[in-house]
Amino acid sequence: MNALVTGSSRGIGRSVAERFVRAGHNVVMNCLTSQERLEAVVRELNALGGGQAVGLSADVAEYSECARLFSYAEKNFGDVDVLVNNAAVSYVGLFHEMRPEDYSRVINVNLISVMNMCALALPPMLRRRGGAIINVSSVWGRRGASCEAAYSASKGGVNAFTRALAKEAGPSGVRVNAVSCGVIDTDMNAFLLSDEKTALIEEIPLCRFGLPGEVAEAALFLAGAGAAYITGAVIDVDGGY
Ligand SMILES: NC(=O)c1ccc[n+]([C@@H]2O[C@H](COP(=O)([O-])OP(=O)(O)OC[C@H]3O[C@@H](n4cnc5c(N)ncnc54)[C@H](OP(=O)(O)O)[C@@H]3O)[C@@H](O)[C@H]2O)c1
């Protein structure tokens, strides 16, 4: 199986890529900022055995960059069977203090990127009558978070897009699902102070933050034959939060 995982230089995306490689799948990795750092991660994954990894830095908020990423994937492995839309940015702050360019960037990176990538992934998947798309979403997409209004809106959009696209693509054999993450221990939460972390943990029934690898397990499941009858689902991986 050939998978493409956006935003996979670190955090959840990196764990998803690693889990797919360990399972014997080929993975195209991606990041925004540093091709050199991405290549170091690619080397680490290729040292694991299993599938093969390659990587290309590209801004998935831009359609032309997504097209470049797909050409790179096709050149290396052929058709993409599984697309994991993971790349995103968070912005923490009062909404009325955000500049238009700040909330536009959040929507472009978190939601428009998912549309860009799906628009490019779907035609060959529909032709082959098979494929799986997994969008990485957030509990805030359902509930909304104070000081993360634009981020919450982007993830609410990802959830609605997932359900709608699943209806459209299902008759052609393409499944579209989302994993809705709770608080996962990555750089995205590095801004939290220790007492803020303690307060958050008190609200989580499983009494801890999630691990990136626990999201990766859900993504691998949704990509595989075990999830053959699951589409349009937004699955919570949130410790019951
Ligand atoms: N961590 C959580 O608690 C949590 C909770 C709910 C949902 N999520 C979701 O889980 C996903 C991964 O989050 P994370 O915590 O692993 O994030 P992270 O540690 O901040 O990593 C973000 C990744 O996305 C890449 N990226 C950012 N903007 C990009 C762009 N425009 N084009 C391509 N790549 C881009 C980054 O690349 P660089 O290394 O180049 O910057 C990095 O690889 C996101 O969709 C996030 O919304 C996370």
The ligand as an SDF file (V2000), in Angstrom:
LIG
                    3D

 48 52  0  0  0  0  0  0  0  0999 V2000
   -1.4760   17.6770   19.5000 N   0  0  0  0  0  0  0  0  0  0  0  0
   -2.7490   17.7590   19.8380 C   0  0  0  0  0  0  0  0  0  0  0  0
   -3.1090   17.8380   21.0360 O   0  0  0  0  0  0  0  0  0  0  0  0
   -3.8210   17.7360   18.7840 C   0  0  0  0  0  0  0  0  0  0  0  0
   -5.1630   17.7750   19.2170 C   0  0  0  0  0  0  0  0  0  0  0  0
   -6.1690   17.7570   18.2650 C   0  0  0  0  0  0  0  0  0  0  0  0
   -5.8630   17.6580   16.9260 C   0  0  0  0  0  0  0  0  0  0  0  0
   -4.5490   17.6310   16.5330 N   0  0  0  0  0  0  0  0  0  0  0  0
   -4.2830   17.5670   15.1030 C   0  0  0  0  0  0  0  0  0  0  0  0
   -3.3120   16.5820   14.8210 O   0  0  0  0  0  0  0  0  0  0  0  0
   -2.5530   16.9670   13.6760 C   0  0  0  0  0  0  0  0  0  0  0  0
   -1.0710   16.9390   13.9940 C   0  0  0  0  0  0  0  0  0  0  0  0
   -0.8330   17.7600   15.1170 O   0  0  0  0  0  0  0  0  0  0  0  0
    0.5510   17.7180   15.9090 P   0  0  0  0  0  0  0  0  0  0  0  0
    0.2340   18.0270   17.3190 O   0  0  0  0  0  0  0  0  0  0  0  0
    1.3070   16.4900   15.5610 O   0  0  0  0  0  0  0  0  0  0  0  0
    1.2640   19.0220   15.2530 O   0  0  0  0  0  0  0  0  0  0  0  0
    2.7880   19.4800   15.2750 P   0  0  0  0  0  0  0  0  0  0  0  0
    3.5910   18.6770   16.2450 O   0  0  0  0  0  0  0  0  0  0  0  0
    2.7320   20.9610   15.4410 O   0  0  0  0  0  0  0  0  0  0  0  0
    3.2870   19.1260   13.7780 O   0  0  0  0  0  0  0  0  0  0  0  0
    2.6850   19.7600   12.7000 C   0  0  0  0  0  0  0  0  0  0  0  0
    3.1840   19.1590   11.4100 C   0  0  0  0  0  0  0  0  0  0  0  0
    2.5010   19.7900   10.3210 O   0  0  0  0  0  0  0  0  0  0  0  0
    3.4710   20.3480    9.4330 C   0  0  0  0  0  0  0  0  0  0  0  0
    2.9100   21.5260    8.7660 N   0  0  0  0  0  0  0  0  0  0  0  0
    2.4260   22.6460    9.3270 C   0  0  0  0  0  0  0  0  0  0  0  0
    1.9810   23.4830    8.3870 N   0  0  0  0  0  0  0  0  0  0  0  0
    2.1890   22.8660    7.1920 C   0  0  0  0  0  0  0  0  0  0  0  0
    1.9610   23.2300    5.8430 C   0  0  0  0  0  0  0  0  0  0  0  0
    1.4090   24.4000    5.5220 N   0  0  0  0  0  0  0  0  0  0  0  0
    2.3280   22.3640    4.8590 N   0  0  0  0  0  0  0  0  0  0  0  0
    2.8920   21.1800    5.1790 C   0  0  0  0  0  0  0  0  0  0  0  0
    3.1300   20.7710    6.4430 N   0  0  0  0  0  0  0  0  0  0  0  0
    2.7830   21.6180    7.4280 C   0  0  0  0  0  0  0  0  0  0  0  0
    4.6790   20.6430   10.3030 C   0  0  0  0  0  0  0  0  0  0  0  0
    5.8520   20.7600    9.4890 O   0  0  0  0  0  0  0  0  0  0  0  0
    7.1680   21.5560   10.0150 P   0  0  0  0  0  0  0  0  0  0  0  0
    7.9090   20.6020   10.9080 O   0  0  0  0  0  0  0  0  0  0  0  0
    7.9030   21.8980    8.7790 O   0  0  0  0  0  0  0  0  0  0  0  0
    6.6740   22.7670   10.7390 O   0  0  0  0  0  0  0  0  0  0  0  0
    4.6700   19.3860   11.1820 C   0  0  0  0  0  0  0  0  0  0  0  0
    5.1850   18.2870   10.4680 O   0  0  0  0  0  0  0  0  0  0  0  0
   -3.0690   18.3510   13.2850 C   0  0  0  0  0  0  0  0  0  0  0  0
   -4.0630   18.2150   12.2900 O   0  0  0  0  0  0  0  0  0  0  0  0
   -3.6950   18.8630   14.5720 C   0  0  0  0  0  0  0  0  0  0  0  0
   -4.6730   19.8390   14.3430 O   0  0  0  0  0  0  0  0  0  0  0  0
   -3.5300   17.6700   17.4410 C   0  0  0  0  0  0  0  0  0  0  0  0
  1  2  1  0
  2  3  2  0
  2  4  1  0
  4  5  1  0
  4 48  2  0
  5  6  2  0
  6  7  1  0
  7  8  2  0
  8  9  1  0
  8 48  1  0
  9 10  1  0
  9 46  1  0
 10 11  1  0
 11 12  1  0
 11 44  1  0
 12 13  1  0
 13 14  1  0
 14 15  2  0
 14 16  1  0
 14 17  1  0
 17 18  1  0
 18 19  2  0
 18 20  1  0
 18 21  1  0
 21 22  1  0
 22 23  1  0
 23 24  1  0
 23 42  1  0
 24 25  1  0
 25 26  1  0
 25 36  1  0
 26 27  1  0
 26 35  1  0
 27 28  2  0
 28 29  1  0
 29 30  1  0
 29 35  2  0
 30 31  1  0
 30 32  2  0
 32 33  1  0
 33 34  2  0
 34 35  1  0
 36 37  1  0
 36 42  1  0
 37 38  1  0
 38 39  2  0
 38 40  1  0
 38 41  1  0
 42 43  1  0
 44 45  1  0
 44 46  1  0
 46 47  1  0
M  CHG  2   8   1  16  -1
M  END
$$$$
